Amino acid sequence: MSGRENFAGAVGAVMAMAGSAIGLGNIWRFPYMAGQNGGAAFIIIYLLCVVFLSLPIMLSETIIGRSSHSNAFGAMEKIAPGTGWKWMGLLTVISPLIILSFYSVVGGWSIGFAVKSLYPGFDNSVSSVFGEFSSSAWKPLICHTIFLLVTAVVVKAGIRNGIEKFNKYSLPLLFVLIVLIAVYSLSLPGSEEGVKYLVKPDFSQVTSKTVAYAMGQSFFSLSLGVGTILTYSSYIKKDTDILKASASTAAFDMLFALIAGFAVMPAVFAAGIEPGAGPGLIFETLPFIFVKMSAISPVLSHIVAVLFFLSIVIAALTSSISMYEVGTAYLVEEKHMSRNKAVAVIFAFTWILGILCSLSLGPLSGLKIAGLCVFDFCDVLTSNYLMTFGALLYVVFVGWKMKRQTVWEDFTNGGRQDINVKVFKPLYFLIRYVAPIVVILIFLSNLTL
């Protein structure tokens, strides 16, 4: 559409896409998933899944977005006009809004913990902080609101002045923070066992569930199937190498996940904590590490705690911004709203649903949907079903609905990029045949796991 913004260049595009991928999936989910599924063996399988499954899916989203220069709904209508594909595209507009609703609650927790970590005495009260905080009626709601407001302000500023600029400064800061934490974690007495756990694979512990979880983590980590990569790709200029941009995004995401693993797991072993503690590893279990650190050096422990929770806040924001933009782009381009009004509408929807998600962990814990509280229901619905279905939609659309020549033209920039030309055939095979089968298997495994 006329006057549509683009990222300033390839670097800006990669930073934004990397920001979308790098989030709580890396710093919160990856360490505990590795801890629950055998450490190094899980990591190896995860890395293979990123390269041979998630990257082709990411490229499918990128091709749709860059070739259409439209939002997730409009892209399908533009490429396949007069078909029902646009309504399938609408699903990937709704999905990230549901995710953002409960994601912003978790992002609010990270803000709450970051603020609490600034005060003396935090290290001595962490054993009860999370349970009391998350089940409170009003504290999580305030943090949820602040988190969403910060996200809205960035999105309201636009593509270059908001999203691109935020990721340009926040991602380098995030990497510095997590590297500093990893260095400190590796220096703790007893951390060697944590390092061995991450680098010495024991394939005897690998089961079909391990493979399924590794595939799912590669999926979740890169924010696939929910229109974020598609939407960001629609702001990429035509002369940008989309293979390089997508591969760089995947590489940054994998690197950050690995660094996060080394920031968390050695400290977990040093503190004598069970590595398979689960989703509460960061907010419930990991703070105990700061207690043990404070016995050695209270000041250093306090600094590490602040840096750690600050890094979680930044990681959460980079992903929430991309999810927010999916709905904003749809309202601006399809409903012809101003960006300010679109941002306000998305805020209202996600804020209200987020309130229900937050309260379902406390005062509204008795409210159940399919036997789950609202928070867990939204999590399961999106992570297990909507994301996988959205990814299946994208690879089938690129592999079977779009013309092969059109895909080739966009992927290789009309044959001007030699490496892209050489890898097109095997990559197209993965998109057309392998990825759909594997995504269907993931979907079916989610029904039984």
Contacts in CASP RR format, 6 or more apart in sequence:
PFRMAT RR
TARGET T0000
AUTHOR 0000-0000-0000
METHOD contacts of the structure
MODEL  1
MSGRENFAGAVGAVMAMAGSAIGLGNIWRFPYMAGQNGGAAFIIIYLLCV
VFLSLPIMLSETIIGRSSHSNAFGAMEKIAPGTGWKWMGLLTVISPLIIL
SFYSVVGGWSIGFAVKSLYPGFDNSVSSVFGEFSSSAWKPLICHTIFLLV
TAVVVKAGIRNGIEKFNKYSLPLLFVLIVLIAVYSLSLPGSEEGVKYLVK
PDFSQVTSKTVAYAMGQSFFSLSLGVGTILTYSSYIKKDTDILKASASTA
AFDMLFALIAGFAVMPAVFAAGIEPGAGPGLIFETLPFIFVKMSAISPVL
SHIVAVLFFLSIVIAALTSSISMYEVGTAYLVEEKHMSRNKAVAVIFAFT
WILGILCSLSLGPLSGLKIAGLCVFDFCDVLTSNYLMTFGALLYVVFVGW
KMKRQTVWEDFTNGGRQDINVKVFKPLYFLIRYVAPIVVILIFLSNLTL
1 69 0 8 1.000
1 70 0 8 1.000
1 333 0 8 1.000
4 69 0 8 1.000
4 235 0 8 1.000
4 333 0 8 1.000
5 158 0 8 1.000
5 159 0 8 1.000
5 160 0 8 1.000
5 235 0 8 1.000
6 159 0 8 1.000
6 235 0 8 1.000
6 236 0 8 1.000
6 237 0 8 1.000
7 13 0 8 1.000
7 16 0 8 1.000
7 159 0 8 1.000
7 160 0 8 1.000
7 164 0 8 1.000
7 232 0 8 1.000
7 235 0 8 1.000
7 236 0 8 1.000
7 237 0 8 1.000
8 160 0 8 1.000
8 164 0 8 1.000
9 237 0 8 1.000
9 240 0 8 1.000
10 236 0 8 1.000
10 240 0 8 1.000
10 241 0 8 1.000
10 244 0 8 1.000
10 245 0 8 1.000
12 164 0 8 1.000
12 167 0 8 1.000
12 168 0 8 1.000
13 232 0 8 1.000
13 233 0 8 1.000
13 235 0 8 1.000
13 236 0 8 1.000
13 237 0 8 1.000
13 240 0 8 1.000
13 245 0 8 1.000
14 245 0 8 1.000
14 248 0 8 1.000
14 249 0 8 1.000
14 252 0 8 1.000
15 164 0 8 1.000
15 167 0 8 1.000
15 168 0 8 1.000
15 171 0 8 1.000
16 163 0 8 1.000
16 164 0 8 1.000
16 167 0 8 1.000
16 232 0 8 1.000
16 235 0 8 1.000
16 322 0 8 1.000
17 229 0 8 1.000
17 232 0 8 1.000
17 233 0 8 1.000
17 245 0 8 1.000
17 246 0 8 1.000
17 249 0 8 1.000
18 167 0 8 1.000
18 171 0 8 1.000
18 248 0 8 1.000
18 249 0 8 1.000
18 252 0 8 1.000
18 253 0 8 1.000
19 167 0 8 1.000
19 170 0 8 1.000
19 171 0 8 1.000
19 318 0 8 1.000
19 319 0 8 1.000
19 321 0 8 1.000
19 322 0 8 1.000
20 223 0 8 1.000
20 228 0 8 1.000
20 229 0 8 1.000
20 232 0 8 1.000
20 318 0 8 1.000
20 319 0 8 1.000
20 321 0 8 1.000
20 322 0 8 1.000
21 221 0 8 1.000
21 222 0 8 1.000
21 223 0 8 1.000
21 229 0 8 1.000
21 249 0 8 1.000
21 250 0 8 1.000
21 252 0 8 1.000
21 253 0 8 1.000
21 319 0 8 1.000
22 171 0 8 1.000
22 174 0 8 1.000
22 252 0 8 1.000
22 253 0 8 1.000
22 256 0 8 1.000
22 315 0 8 1.000
22 318 0 8 1.000
22 319 0 8 1.000
23 315 0 8 1.000
23 316 0 8 1.000
23 318 0 8 1.000
23 319 0 8 1.000
24 103 0 8 1.000
24 106 0 8 1.000
24 107 0 8 1.000
24 312 0 8 1.000
24 315 0 8 1.000
24 316 0 8 1.000
24 319 0 8 1.000
25 217 0 8 1.000
25 220 0 8 1.000
25 221 0 8 1.000
25 257 0 8 1.000
25 315 0 8 1.000
25 319 0 8 1.000
26 221 0 8 1.000
26 253 0 8 1.000
26 256 0 8 1.000
26 257 0 8 1.000
26 260 0 8 1.000
26 315 0 8 1.000
27 178 0 8 1.000
27 256 0 8 1.000
27 260 0 8 1.000
27 263 0 8 1.000
27 282 0 8 1.000
27 311 0 8 1.000
27 312 0 8 1.000
27 315 0 8 1.000
28 106 0 8 1.000
28 279 0 8 1.000
28 281 0 8 1.000
28 282 0 8 1.000
28 312 0 8 1.000
28 315 0 8 1.000
29 217 0 8 1.000
29 220 0 8 1.000
29 221 0 8 1.000
29 279 0 8 1.000
30 217 0 8 1.000
30 221 0 8 1.000
30 257 0 8 1.000
30 260 0 8 1.000
30 261 0 8 1.000
31 260 0 8 1.000
31 261 0 8 1.000
31 263 0 8 1.000
31 264 0 8 1.000
31 265 0 8 1.000
31 268 0 8 1.000
31 281 0 8 1.000
31 282 0 8 1.000
32 276 0 8 1.000
32 277 0 8 1.000
32 278 0 8 1.000
32 279 0 8 1.000
32 280 0 8 1.000
32 281 0 8 1.000
32 282 0 8 1.000
33 42 0 8 1.000
33 213 0 8 1.000
33 217 0 8 1.000
34 42 0 8 1.000
34 43 0 8 1.000
34 46 0 8 1.000
34 198 0 8 1.000
34 261 0 8 1.000
34 265 0 8 1.000
34 275 0 8 1.000
35 42 0 8 1.000
35 197 0 8 1.000
35 265 0 8 1.000
35 275 0 8 1.000
35 276 0 8 1.000
35 278 0 8 1.000
36 213 0 8 1.000
36 275 0 8 1.000
36 276 0 8 1.000
36 278 0 8 1.000
37 205 0 8 1.000
37 209 0 8 1.000
37 210 0 8 1.000
37 213 0 8 1.000
37 214 0 8 1.000
38 197 0 8 1.000
38 202 0 8 1.000
38 205 0 8 1.000
38 206 0 8 1.000
38 210 0 8 1.000
39 197 0 8 1.000
39 198 0 8 1.000
39 201 0 8 1.000
39 265 0 8 1.000
39 275 0 8 1.000
40 197 0 8 1.000
40 198 0 8 1.000
40 199 0 8 1.000
40 200 0 8 1.000
40 201 0 8 1.000
40 202 0 8 1.000
41 201 0 8 1.000
41 202 0 8 1.000
41 203 0 8 1.000
41 205 0 8 1.000
41 206 0 8 1.000
41 210 0 8 1.000
42 206 0 8 1.000
42 210 0 8 1.000
42 213 0 8 1.000
42 214 0 8 1.000
43 198 0 8 1.000
43 201 0 8 1.000
43 258 0 8 1.000
44 201 0 8 1.000
45 206 0 8 1.000
45 210 0 8 1.000
45 211 0 8 1.000
45 214 0 8 1.000
46 214 0 8 1.000
46 217 0 8 1.000
46 218 0 8 1.000
46 257 0 8 1.000
47 254 0 8 1.000
49 214 0 8 1.000
49 215 0 8 1.000
49 216 0 8 1.000
49 217 0 8 1.000
49 218 0 8 1.000
50 218 0 8 1.000
50 221 0 8 1.000
50 222 0 8 1.000
50 250 0 8 1.000
50 253 0 8 1.000
50 254 0 8 1.000
51 250 0 8 1.000
52 430 0 8 1.000
52 434 0 8 1.000
53 215 0 8 1.000
53 218 0 8 1.000
53 219 0 8 1.000
53 430 0 8 1.000
53 434 0 8 1.000
53 435 0 8 1.000
53 438 0 8 1.000
53 439 0 8 1.000
54 218 0 8 1.000
54 219 0 8 1.000
54 221 0 8 1.000
54 222 0 8 1.000
54 224 0 8 1.000
54 250 0 8 1.000
55 246 0 8 1.000
55 247 0 8 1.000
55 250 0 8 1.000
56 395 0 8 1.000
56 427 0 8 1.000
56 430 0 8 1.000
56 431 0 8 1.000
56 434 0 8 1.000
56 435 0 8 1.000
57 219 0 8 1.000
57 222 0 8 1.000
57 224 0 8 1.000
57 225 0 8 1.000
57 391 0 8 1.000
57 394 0 8 1.000
57 395 0 8 1.000
57 431 0 8 1.000
57 435 0 8 1.000
57 439 0 8 1.000
58 222 0 8 1.000
58 224 0 8 1.000
58 229 0 8 1.000
58 246 0 8 1.000
58 249 0 8 1.000
58 250 0 8 1.000
59 242 0 8 1.000
59 243 0 8 1.000
59 246 0 8 1.000
59 411 0 8 1.000
59 427 0 8 1.000
59 431 0 8 1.000
60 394 0 8 1.000
60 395 0 8 1.000
60 397 0 8 1.000
60 398 0 8 1.000
60 399 0 8 1.000
60 431 0 8 1.000
60 435 0 8 1.000
61 224 0 8 1.000
61 225 0 8 1.000
61 227 0 8 1.000
61 229 0 8 1.000
61 230 0 8 1.000
61 233 0 8 1.000
61 394 0 8 1.000
62 229 0 8 1.000
62 230 0 8 1.000
62 233 0 8 1.000
62 236 0 8 1.000
62 242 0 8 1.000
62 245 0 8 1.000
62 246 0 8 1.000
63 233 0 8 1.000
63 242 0 8 1.000
63 398 0 8 1.000
63 402 0 8 1.000
63 407 0 8 1.000
63 410 0 8 1.000
63 411 0 8 1.000
64 75 0 8 1.000
64 76 0 8 1.000
64 79 0 8 1.000
64 230 0 8 1.000
64 233 0 8 1.000
64 394 0 8 1.000
64 397 0 8 1.000
64 398 0 8 1.000
64 402 0 8 1.000
65 75 0 8 1.000
65 230 0 8 1.000
65 231 0 8 1.000
65 233 0 8 1.000
65 234 0 8 1.000
65 236 0 8 1.000
66 233 0 8 1.000
66 234 0 8 1.000
66 236 0 8 1.000
66 238 0 8 1.000
66 240 0 8 1.000
66 242 0 8 1.000
66 410 0 8 1.000
67 79 0 8 1.000
67 406 0 8 1.000
67 410 0 8 1.000
68 74 0 8 1.000
68 75 0 8 1.000
68 78 0 8 1.000
68 79 0 8 1.000
68 234 0 8 1.000
69 234 0 8 1.000
70 77 0 8 1.000
70 78 0 8 1.000
70 234 0 8 1.000
70 333 0 8 1.000
71 93 0 8 1.000
71 231 0 8 1.000
71 234 0 8 1.000
71 326 0 8 1.000
71 327 0 8 1.000
71 329 0 8 1.000
71 330 0 8 1.000
71 332 0 8 1.000
71 333 0 8 1.000
71 334 0 8 1.000
72 89 0 8 1.000
72 90 0 8 1.000
72 92 0 8 1.000
72 93 0 8 1.000
72 227 0 8 1.000
72 230 0 8 1.000
72 231 0 8 1.000
72 326 0 8 1.000
72 329 0 8 1.000
72 330 0 8 1.000
73 86 0 8 1.000
73 89 0 8 1.000
73 90 0 8 1.000
73 93 0 8 1.000
73 330 0 8 1.000
73 334 0 8 1.000
74 86 0 8 1.000
74 89 0 8 1.000
74 330 0 8 1.000
74 333 0 8 1.000
74 334 0 8 1.000
75 89 0 8 1.000
75 230 0 8 1.000
75 234 0 8 1.000
76 83 0 8 1.000
76 84 0 8 1.000
76 85 0 8 1.000
76 86 0 8 1.000
76 88 0 8 1.000
76 89 0 8 1.000
76 397 0 8 1.000
77 85 0 8 1.000
77 86 0 8 1.000
79 85 0 8 1.000
79 397 0 8 1.000
79 401 0 8 1.000
79 402 0 8 1.000
80 86 0 8 1.000
80 397 0 8 1.000
80 401 0 8 1.000
80 402 0 8 1.000
85 397 0 8 1.000
85 401 0 8 1.000
88 390 0 8 1.000
88 393 0 8 1.000
89 393 0 8 1.000
91 386 0 8 1.000
91 389 0 8 1.000
91 390 0 8 1.000
91 393 0 8 1.000
92 225 0 8 1.000
92 226 0 8 1.000
92 227 0 8 1.000
92 230 0 8 1.000
92 326 0 8 1.000
92 390 0 8 1.000
92 393 0 8 1.000
93 227 0 8 1.000
93 326 0 8 1.000
93 327 0 8 1.000
93 330 0 8 1.000
94 386 0 8 1.000
95 225 0 8 1.000
95 226 0 8 1.000
95 227 0 8 1.000
95 382 0 8 1.000
95 386 0 8 1.000
95 387 0 8 1.000
95 390 0 8 1.000
96 226 0 8 1.000
96 227 0 8 1.000
96 228 0 8 1.000
96 322 0 8 1.000
96 323 0 8 1.000
96 324 0 8 1.000
96 326 0 8 1.000
96 327 0 8 1.000
97 323 0 8 1.000
97 326 0 8 1.000
97 327 0 8 1.000
97 346 0 8 1.000
97 349 0 8 1.000
97 350 0 8 1.000
97 353 0 8 1.000
98 353 0 8 1.000
98 378 0 8 1.000
98 381 0 8 1.000
98 382 0 8 1.000
98 386 0 8 1.000
99 226 0 8 1.000
99 323 0 8 1.000
99 378 0 8 1.000
99 382 0 8 1.000
100 151 0 8 1.000
100 320 0 8 1.000
100 323 0 8 1.000
100 324 0 8 1.000
100 350 0 8 1.000
101 349 0 8 1.000
101 350 0 8 1.000
101 353 0 8 1.000
101 354 0 8 1.000
101 357 0 8 1.000
101 378 0 8 1.000
102 353 0 8 1.000
102 354 0 8 1.000
102 357 0 8 1.000
102 375 0 8 1.000
102 378 0 8 1.000
102 379 0 8 1.000
103 316 0 8 1.000
103 319 0 8 1.000
103 320 0 8 1.000
103 323 0 8 1.000
104 144 0 8 1.000
104 147 0 8 1.000
104 148 0 8 1.000
104 151 0 8 1.000
104 320 0 8 1.000
104 350 0 8 1.000
104 351 0 8 1.000
104 354 0 8 1.000
105 140 0 8 1.000
105 144 0 8 1.000
105 354 0 8 1.000
105 357 0 8 1.000
105 358 0 8 1.000
105 375 0 8 1.000
106 316 0 8 1.000
107 143 0 8 1.000
107 144 0 8 1.000
107 147 0 8 1.000
107 312 0 8 1.000
107 313 0 8 1.000
107 316 0 8 1.000
107 317 0 8 1.000
107 320 0 8 1.000
108 140 0 8 1.000
108 143 0 8 1.000
108 144 0 8 1.000
108 146 0 8 1.000
108 147 0 8 1.000
108 316 0 8 1.000
109 130 0 8 1.000
109 133 0 8 1.000
109 134 0 8 1.000
109 140 0 8 1.000
109 143 0 8 1.000
109 283 0 8 1.000
110 147 0 8 1.000
110 309 0 8 1.000
110 312 0 8 1.000
110 313 0 8 1.000
110 316 0 8 1.000
111 143 0 8 1.000
111 146 0 8 1.000
111 147 0 8 1.000
111 313 0 8 1.000
112 133 0 8 1.000
112 139 0 8 1.000
112 143 0 8 1.000
112 309 0 8 1.000
113 129 0 8 1.000
113 130 0 8 1.000
113 133 0 8 1.000
113 283 0 8 1.000
113 287 0 8 1.000
113 309 0 8 1.000
113 312 0 8 1.000
114 306 0 8 1.000
114 309 0 8 1.000
114 310 0 8 1.000
114 312 0 8 1.000
114 313 0 8 1.000
116 122 0 8 1.000
116 129 0 8 1.000
116 133 0 8 1.000
117 302 0 8 1.000
117 305 0 8 1.000
117 306 0 8 1.000
117 308 0 8 1.000
117 309 0 8 1.000
118 306 0 8 1.000
120 302 0 8 1.000
122 129 0 8 1.000
122 290 0 8 1.000
122 302 0 8 1.000
122 305 0 8 1.000
123 287 0 8 1.000
123 290 0 8 1.000
123 291 0 8 1.000
123 293 0 8 1.000
123 294 0 8 1.000
123 298 0 8 1.000
123 301 0 8 1.000
123 302 0 8 1.000
123 305 0 8 1.000
124 291 0 8 1.000
124 294 0 8 1.000
126 287 0 8 1.000
126 288 0 8 1.000
126 290 0 8 1.000
126 291 0 8 1.000
127 287 0 8 1.000
127 288 0 8 1.000
127 291 0 8 1.000
129 287 0 8 1.000
130 280 0 8 1.000
130 283 0 8 1.000
130 284 0 8 1.000
130 287 0 8 1.000
131 284 0 8 1.000
133 139 0 8 1.000
133 140 0 8 1.000
134 140 0 8 1.000
134 283 0 8 1.000
134 361 0 8 1.000
134 362 0 8 1.000
135 361 0 8 1.000
135 362 0 8 1.000
135 365 0 8 1.000
136 362 0 8 1.000
137 359 0 8 1.000
137 362 0 8 1.000
137 363 0 8 1.000
140 358 0 8 1.000
140 361 0 8 1.000
141 355 0 8 1.000
141 358 0 8 1.000
141 359 0 8 1.000
144 351 0 8 1.000
144 354 0 8 1.000
144 355 0 8 1.000
144 358 0 8 1.000
145 351 0 8 1.000
147 316 0 8 1.000
147 317 0 8 1.000
147 320 0 8 1.000
148 320 0 8 1.000
148 347 0 8 1.000
148 350 0 8 1.000
148 351 0 8 1.000
149 347 0 8 1.000
150 317 0 8 1.000
151 317 0 8 1.000
151 320 0 8 1.000
151 321 0 8 1.000
151 324 0 8 1.000
152 324 0 8 1.000
152 343 0 8 1.000
152 344 0 8 1.000
152 346 0 8 1.000
152 347 0 8 1.000
154 162 0 8 1.000
154 163 0 8 1.000
154 166 0 8 1.000
154 317 0 8 1.000
154 321 0 8 1.000
155 162 0 8 1.000
155 163 0 8 1.000
155 321 0 8 1.000
155 324 0 8 1.000
155 325 0 8 1.000
155 328 0 8 1.000
155 343 0 8 1.000
155 346 0 8 1.000
156 162 0 8 1.000
156 339 0 8 1.000
156 340 0 8 1.000
156 343 0 8 1.000
157 163 0 8 1.000
157 165 0 8 1.000
158 339 0 8 1.000
159 235 0 8 1.000
163 232 0 8 1.000
163 321 0 8 1.000
163 322 0 8 1.000
163 325 0 8 1.000
166 317 0 8 1.000
166 318 0 8 1.000
166 321 0 8 1.000
167 318 0 8 1.000
167 321 0 8 1.000
170 314 0 8 1.000
170 317 0 8 1.000
170 318 0 8 1.000
171 318 0 8 1.000
173 314 0 8 1.000
174 256 0 8 1.000
174 311 0 8 1.000
174 314 0 8 1.000
174 315 0 8 1.000
174 318 0 8 1.000
175 256 0 8 1.000
175 259 0 8 1.000
177 307 0 8 1.000
177 308 0 8 1.000
177 310 0 8 1.000
177 311 0 8 1.000
177 314 0 8 1.000
178 256 0 8 1.000
178 259 0 8 1.000
178 260 0 8 1.000
178 263 0 8 1.000
178 311 0 8 1.000
179 259 0 8 1.000
180 307 0 8 1.000
181 263 0 8 1.000
181 304 0 8 1.000
181 307 0 8 1.000
181 308 0 8 1.000
181 311 0 8 1.000
182 259 0 8 1.000
182 260 0 8 1.000
182 261 0 8 1.000
182 262 0 8 1.000
182 263 0 8 1.000
184 267 0 8 1.000
184 300 0 8 1.000
184 304 0 8 1.000
185 191 0 8 1.000
185 262 0 8 1.000
185 263 0 8 1.000
185 264 0 8 1.000
185 265 0 8 1.000
185 266 0 8 1.000
185 267 0 8 1.000
185 270 0 8 1.000
186 195 0 8 1.000
186 262 0 8 1.000
186 266 0 8 1.000
188 266 0 8 1.000
188 267 0 8 1.000
188 270 0 8 1.000
188 271 0 8 1.000
188 293 0 8 1.000
189 270 0 8 1.000
190 266 0 8 1.000
190 269 0 8 1.000
190 270 0 8 1.000
191 266 0 8 1.000
191 267 0 8 1.000
191 269 0 8 1.000
191 270 0 8 1.000
192 266 0 8 1.000
192 269 0 8 1.000
193 266 0 8 1.000
193 269 0 8 1.000
194 265 0 8 1.000
194 266 0 8 1.000
194 268 0 8 1.000
194 269 0 8 1.000
194 270 0 8 1.000
194 275 0 8 1.000
195 262 0 8 1.000
195 265 0 8 1.000
195 266 0 8 1.000
197 265 0 8 1.000
197 269 0 8 1.000
197 275 0 8 1.000
198 261 0 8 1.000
198 262 0 8 1.000
198 265 0 8 1.000
198 266 0 8 1.000
208 445 0 8 1.000
209 449 0 8 1.000
212 441 0 8 1.000
212 442 0 8 1.000
212 445 0 8 1.000
212 446 0 8 1.000
212 449 0 8 1.000
213 449 0 8 1.000
215 438 0 8 1.000
215 442 0 8 1.000
216 442 0 8 1.000
219 225 0 8 1.000
219 387 0 8 1.000
219 388 0 8 1.000
219 391 0 8 1.000
219 442 0 8 1.000
220 383 0 8 1.000
220 387 0 8 1.000
221 253 0 8 1.000
221 257 0 8 1.000
222 229 0 8 1.000
222 249 0 8 1.000
222 250 0 8 1.000
222 253 0 8 1.000
223 229 0 8 1.000
223 319 0 8 1.000
223 322 0 8 1.000
223 323 0 8 1.000
224 387 0 8 1.000
224 391 0 8 1.000
225 386 0 8 1.000
225 387 0 8 1.000
225 388 0 8 1.000
225 389 0 8 1.000
225 390 0 8 1.000
225 391 0 8 1.000
225 393 0 8 1.000
225 394 0 8 1.000
226 323 0 8 1.000
226 326 0 8 1.000
226 382 0 8 1.000
226 386 0 8 1.000
226 387 0 8 1.000
226 390 0 8 1.000
227 326 0 8 1.000
228 319 0 8 1.000
228 322 0 8 1.000
228 323 0 8 1.000
228 325 0 8 1.000
228 326 0 8 1.000
229 249 0 8 1.000
230 394 0 8 1.000
231 322 0 8 1.000
231 325 0 8 1.000
231 326 0 8 1.000
231 329 0 8 1.000
232 322 0 8 1.000
232 325 0 8 1.000
233 242 0 8 1.000
234 329 0 8 1.000
236 242 0 8 1.000
236 245 0 8 1.000
238 413 0 8 1.000
239 413 0 8 1.000
241 413 0 8 1.000
241 417 0 8 1.000
241 420 0 8 1.000
242 410 0 8 1.000
242 411 0 8 1.000
243 411 0 8 1.000
243 417 0 8 1.000
243 419 0 8 1.000
243 420 0 8 1.000
243 423 0 8 1.000
263 308 0 8 1.000
264 281 0 8 1.000
264 282 0 8 1.000
264 286 0 8 1.000
265 275 0 8 1.000
267 286 0 8 1.000
267 289 0 8 1.000
268 275 0 8 1.000
268 277 0 8 1.000
268 281 0 8 1.000
268 285 0 8 1.000
268 286 0 8 1.000
268 289 0 8 1.000
269 275 0 8 1.000
270 289 0 8 1.000
270 292 0 8 1.000
271 288 0 8 1.000
271 289 0 8 1.000
271 292 0 8 1.000
273 285 0 8 1.000
273 286 0 8 1.000
273 288 0 8 1.000
273 289 0 8 1.000
274 285 0 8 1.000
277 284 0 8 1.000
277 285 0 8 1.000
278 285 0 8 1.000
282 312 0 8 1.000
286 308 0 8 1.000
287 305 0 8 1.000
290 301 0 8 1.000
290 302 0 8 1.000
290 304 0 8 1.000
290 305 0 8 1.000
291 301 0 8 1.000
293 300 0 8 1.000
293 301 0 8 1.000
293 304 0 8 1.000
294 301 0 8 1.000
294 302 0 8 1.000
324 343 0 8 1.000
324 346 0 8 1.000
324 350 0 8 1.000
327 342 0 8 1.000
327 346 0 8 1.000
328 339 0 8 1.000
328 342 0 8 1.000
328 343 0 8 1.000
328 346 0 8 1.000
331 337 0 8 1.000
331 341 0 8 1.000
331 342 0 8 1.000
331 345 0 8 1.000
331 346 0 8 1.000
332 338 0 8 1.000
332 339 0 8 1.000
332 342 0 8 1.000
335 342 0 8 1.000
337 345 0 8 1.000
353 378 0 8 1.000
356 364 0 8 1.000
356 367 0 8 1.000
356 374 0 8 1.000
357 374 0 8 1.000
357 375 0 8 1.000
357 378 0 8 1.000
358 375 0 8 1.000
359 374 0 8 1.000
360 366 0 8 1.000
360 367 0 8 1.000
360 373 0 8 1.000
360 374 0 8 1.000
360 375 0 8 1.000
360 376 0 8 1.000
361 373 0 8 1.000
361 375 0 8 1.000
364 373 0 8 1.000
364 374 0 8 1.000
365 373 0 8 1.000
366 373 0 8 1.000
367 373 0 8 1.000
367 374 0 8 1.000
369 377 0 8 1.000
370 377 0 8 1.000
371 377 0 8 1.000
372 380 0 8 1.000
384 446 0 8 1.000
385 443 0 8 1.000
385 446 0 8 1.000
388 439 0 8 1.000
388 442 0 8 1.000
388 443 0 8 1.000
388 446 0 8 1.000
389 443 0 8 1.000
391 435 0 8 1.000
391 439 0 8 1.000
392 436 0 8 1.000
392 439 0 8 1.000
392 440 0 8 1.000
392 443 0 8 1.000
395 431 0 8 1.000
395 432 0 8 1.000
395 435 0 8 1.000
395 436 0 8 1.000
395 439 0 8 1.000
396 436 0 8 1.000
398 407 0 8 1.000
398 431 0 8 1.000
399 407 0 8 1.000
399 428 0 8 1.000
399 431 0 8 1.000
399 432 0 8 1.000
400 432 0 8 1.000
404 428 0 8 1.000
407 428 0 8 1.000
408 414 0 8 1.000
408 415 0 8 1.000
408 424 0 8 1.000
408 428 0 8 1.000
409 415 0 8 1.000
411 420 0 8 1.000
411 424 0 8 1.000
411 427 0 8 1.000
412 420 0 8 1.000
412 421 0 8 1.000
412 424 0 8 1.000
413 420 0 8 1.000
415 421 0 8 1.000
END
